[in-house]
Amino acid sequence: MENHVLPQALSPVALGAGGGEWVPVTTGESGAAVFRDADATRYAKCVPAADAGDLAAERDRVAWLNGRDVPGPRVLDWHSGPAGACLVTAAVPGVPADRLAPADLRAAWGRIADAVRRLHGLPAAECPFRRDLDTMVALARDVVARDAVNPEFLPDDQQGTPGTELLARLVPQLAERRAQEAADTVVCHGDLCLPNIIVDPDTGDVSGFIDLGRLGTADRHADLALLLANARETWEDEERARAADAAFAERYGTAPDPARLRFHLDLDPLTWG
């Protein structure tokens, strides 16, 4: 998503999250501003009042996952008012997986597969949040109707293609993909790319998943498509990429369906805008 220029009042202190030194990390997606405290033990995400509902939904997802056997952040504080909303969470120690050198990512790759398997192994019936196909297609229709697809999120072979055409290519598959989702629904992260997986650089263990605003039940391929495609940007060549895909499938315990991977990889860029 494009970054936005945010009002100075959109900060943890201004929104009631307490004093101390808060350092801006970046202006985030969808109008969010992200801060960390001086000792990097807490993070704060601040949004305008219009986006408070989305941030509250992320808060609820963080809290829900924190009670399960899957590592992630903890909710420390929440403030909401006319000026905006602020979510404060405990920092997950480690580094985002996209910052690992290829050799280090290979060393951690099996443990990343283990962590994803644990996430997807949570009882889907107990998850109150949805990221199902109908929800995402409705979101894509809205983004496309507003001509708001971010071309930077599209693969090279789709650059310059109108969003209406990209979505139309997927529509004939919807009935088949719905049936597959119904038979293979899991708890998905929802935006499972390497920056959202925090790894201990010394041990290669997964410290936690972050940015849980899209967590919910869905076809497991919605997660696997993003993760495997994103990781391919790290591997040095196609041979290593294929070997990594095979190693992931063996450790994860399920060989992904290439057609389902392609479908979800093509749908995801149409849902951000």
Beta strands, then each sheet from edge to edge (+ up, - down):
strand 1: 22-27
strand 2: 33-37
strand 3: 42-47
strand 4: 75-81
strand 5: 84-90
strand 6: 95-96
strand 7: 185-188
strand 8: 197-199
strand 9: 206-209
strand 10: 216-219
sheet 1: 1+ 2- 3+ 5- 4+
sheet 2: 6+ 8- 9+
sheet 3: 7+ 10-
end
